[in-house]
Amino acid sequence: MPAQFDHNLTTFPLTGKHTTVQCSSCHTRIHRNTKNVVSCHQTDYNATNNPNHTAASFPSTCESCHTTSGWQPAQFDHDGPFFPIYSGQHRGEWNSCSDCHKNPTSYAEFTCTSCHEHNQNDMNSEHQGIQGYRWESSACYACHPSGDANGAFNHQTSPFPLTGAHVTTDCALCHTTGYANTPNDCYTCHQQGFNLTTKLNHTLAGFSQNCTQCHNTTAWATTTFNHTTSQFPLTGNHLTLTVTSAMRQVIQIPQTTVIRAIRQVIT
């Protein structure tokens, strides 16, 4: 009498090439609590070199990229969550993963600058006047997330044009969690500088966190505050005094009182 067991009623329905596999290939000893996918395909996992799954520490959830229709080709979705290589401008421009992922132990790393027509002199010339441009792969991806020259991001036409020292600042210093919804106020990036200022303790004085009142992008340490146009223009001996220590020595009042007075002048 033939067996009546229906695999399709279990938590592991048989599909594709699994329908013709001998039961004993997966059920080596018992038929309950049978191993997961990688336990049958561990040899395939270990032997794969494009890309090297072991070196890159790929997950062992084979079904994320492979199907039962055929172990090869894999079905990893590179275009959706990452970068379009099966569509758009980069379709057919690569032969293997290692063309762009030069470090076999980390596929989070990639290179744009080593491929096809990317010549530094040509790219430098084409990007004249484009703010944020640098001959670096991370900068390429930041402006061309779809690999297309059309619609590329230009900081100059954004709500936050780059000026002064910001022009040469590494994108990652401000875009710490990605590019979307990055704050465009100064204090978010310069909070440490605000808190560590000792010549005039900004925290103790309760200064405004609107850094542009006194600082610009040309030189952070050189402030633009002008006492002459404030409510307390400096004249006479006041011109030679330092902000806090000298005032405290001359007029012999507590620092907190001096700072409160200075804050009223500045604001």
C-alpha positions in Angstrom: 0.0 0.0 0.0 1.5 3.4 -1.0 2.2 5.9 1.7 -0.4 8.7 2.0 1.8 11.4 3.6 1.2 14.9 2.1 4.2 17.2 2.4 2.2 20.1 1.3 0.2 20.0 4.5 3.4 20.5 6.6 5.4 23.7 7.4 7.7 22.8 4.5 5.6 22.2 1.3 7.7 20.7 -1.5 8.0 23.0 -4.6 10.3 23.2 -7.6 13.2 20.7 -7.6 12.4 19.6 -4.0 9.5 17.6 -5.4 11.9 15.1 -7.1 14.5 14.9 -4.3 14.7 11.6 -2.4 13.3 11.8 1.1 16.5 10.4 2.5 18.5 13.3 1.2 17.0 15.6 3.8 15.6 13.0 6.3 18.8 11.2 7.0 17.6 9.6 10.3 14.2 10.7 11.4 11.3 12.6 9.8 10.5 14.9 12.6 12.4 18.2 13.4 14.2 18.0 10.0 17.1 20.3 9.4 16.7 23.8 7.9 17.7 24.7 4.3 21.4 25.4 4.9 21.9 22.1 6.6 21.3 20.4 3.2 23.1 23.1 1.2 26.0 23.8 3.5 28.5 22.5 0.9 27.1 24.9 -1.7 27.3 27.8 0.8 30.9 27.0 1.7 32.0 26.5 -1.9 30.4 29.7 -3.3 33.1 32.2 -4.3 31.2 34.8 -6.3 30.7 36.2 -3.8 32.4 34.2 -1.1 29.6 33.6 1.4 31.9 32.5 4.2 34.4 35.4 4.0 31.6 38.0 3.7 29.7 36.4 6.6 26.5 36.1 4.5 23.5 34.9 6.5 22.6 31.2 6.2 19.0 31.8 5.4 19.4 30.5 1.8 15.8 31.2 0.9 16.5 34.9 1.1 18.3 34.7 -2.3 17.7 31.2 -3.7 14.5 29.4 -4.8 13.5 25.8 -5.3 13.3 26.4 -9.0 17.0 26.3 -9.2 19.9 27.0 -6.9 21.4 29.2 -9.5 20.9 32.0 -10.4 20.3 33.6 -7.0 17.4 36.1 -6.7 19.0 38.7 -4.5 17.2 42.0 -4.9 20.1 44.5 -5.5 18.0 47.0 -7.4 15.3 47.6 -4.8 16.9 48.3 -1.5 20.4 49.1 -2.7 21.6 50.1 -6.2 20.1 49.3 -9.6 22.5 46.9 -11.4 19.9 44.8 -13.3 18.2 47.9 -14.7 19.1 51.5 -15.5 22.5 52.8 -16.6 24.5 49.9 -14.9 22.6 47.0 -16.5 25.2 44.9 -18.4 28.1 47.1 -17.2 29.4 44.5 -14.7 30.4 40.8 -14.8 30.8 39.8 -11.2 30.1 41.2 -7.7 33.9 41.8 -7.3 33.8 44.4 -10.0 32.4 46.8 -7.5 32.9 45.1 -4.2 36.6 44.8 -4.0 36.7 43.7 -0.3 35.5 40.1 -0.2 34.9 40.3 3.6 32.5 43.3 3.4 30.0 43.8 0.8 28.9 47.0 2.5 32.0 48.5 0.8 31.9 49.3 -2.9 33.8 51.3 -5.4 32.5 53.6 -8.2 35.7 55.1 -9.3 37.4 51.9 -10.7 34.7 51.2 -13.3 34.2 51.8 -17.1 34.4 55.5 -18.1 35.0 56.9 -14.6 38.2 58.8 -15.2 39.1 61.3 -12.5 40.2 64.1 -14.8 37.0 63.8 -16.9 34.8 63.6 -13.8 36.6 66.6 -12.2 35.9 68.6 -15.3 32.3 67.5 -15.6 31.6 68.4 -12.0 32.9 71.9 -12.0 30.7 74.1 -9.9 28.8 71.1 -8.4 28.9 71.4 -4.6 29.7 68.4 -2.6 31.6 66.7 -5.4 34.6 64.6 -4.4 36.5 61.9 -6.2 35.2 59.3 -3.8 32.8 56.4 -4.2 30.7 57.5 -1.2 30.2 60.9 -2.7 29.3 59.4 -6.1 26.5 57.3 -4.5 25.3 60.2 -2.3 24.5 62.3 -5.5 23.7 59.4 -7.9 21.8 56.8 -5.8 20.2 55.4 -8.9 23.4 55.5 -11.0 21.9 58.1 -13.4 23.4 61.5 -14.2 20.0 63.0 -14.5 18.5 64.4 -11.3 21.7 64.2 -9.4 21.8 66.0 -6.1 23.5 69.4 -6.0 24.0 71.0 -2.6 24.1 74.5 -4.2 20.4 74.3 -5.2 19.4 72.6 -1.9 18.0 74.3 1.2 21.6 74.1 2.6 24.2 75.5 0.1 27.8 74.7 1.1 30.1 77.6 1.8 33.5 78.1 3.4 34.8 75.1 5.3 31.6 73.1 4.6 32.7 72.7 1.0 35.5 70.3 2.0 33.7 68.6 4.9 33.2 64.9 4.6 29.5 64.2 4.0 29.4 61.5 6.7 30.2 64.0 9.4 26.8 65.7 8.9 24.8 62.8 7.4 25.4 60.4 10.2 22.3 58.3 9.7 21.8 58.7 6.0 20.8 61.6 3.7 17.1 61.9 4.3 15.9 64.3 7.0 19.3 65.6 7.9 19.0 68.6 10.2 20.2 71.9 8.7 20.9 73.8 11.9 24.5 74.4 13.0 24.0 73.3 16.6 23.3 69.7 15.7 26.8 69.3 14.3 28.6 71.8 16.5 27.0 70.9 19.8 30.4 69.6 21.2 32.1 72.9 20.2 29.3 74.8 21.9 29.6 72.8 25.1 33.4 72.8 25.3 33.8 76.6 24.8 35.7 78.0 27.8 36.7 81.5 26.8 33.1 82.4 27.3 31.1 79.4 28.7 28.2 79.2 26.3 26.2 76.7 28.4 26.6 78.7 31.7 25.7 81.9 29.9 22.7 80.3 28.3 23.6 81.5 24.9 21.4 80.9 21.9 22.0 77.7 20.0 21.7 79.7 16.8 25.4 79.6 16.0 25.1 81.9 13.0 24.6 84.9 15.3 28.4 84.8 16.0 30.0 82.2 13.7 30.3 81.7 10.0 31.5 78.8 7.8 34.8 80.5 7.0 36.4 80.0 10.4 34.5 78.6 13.4 37.0 80.0 16.0 36.8 83.5 14.7 33.5 84.9 15.8 31.6 87.7 14.0 30.0 89.2 17.0 30.4 93.0 17.0 30.2 94.8 20.3 30.1 98.1 18.6 26.6 97.4 17.2 25.4 95.8 20.4 23.6 97.4 23.3 27.0 97.9 25.0 29.6 99.4 22.7 33.1 99.0 24.2 35.0 102.2 24.8 38.1 103.3 26.8 39.6 100.7 29.1 36.8 98.2 28.1 38.5 97.8 24.7 41.5 95.9 26.3 39.6 93.6 28.6 39.1 89.9 28.0 35.5 88.6 28.0 35.2 87.2 31.6 38.4 86.9 33.6 39.6 90.5 33.2 36.1 92.0 33.9 35.8 89.9 37.0 39.2 91.2 38.2 38.5 94.8 37.4 35.0 95.2 38.8 35.1 92.4 41.4 31.7 90.8 40.8 30.8 87.1 40.4 31.3 85.4 37.0 27.7 84.4 36.8 26.7 88.1 37.2 29.1 89.1 34.4 27.8 86.4 32.1 24.2 87.4 32.7 25.1 90.9 31.8 26.9 89.8 28.7 24.0 87.6 27.6 21.7 90.6 27.8 24.1 92.6 25.6 24.4 89.8 23.0 20.7 89.0 22.8 
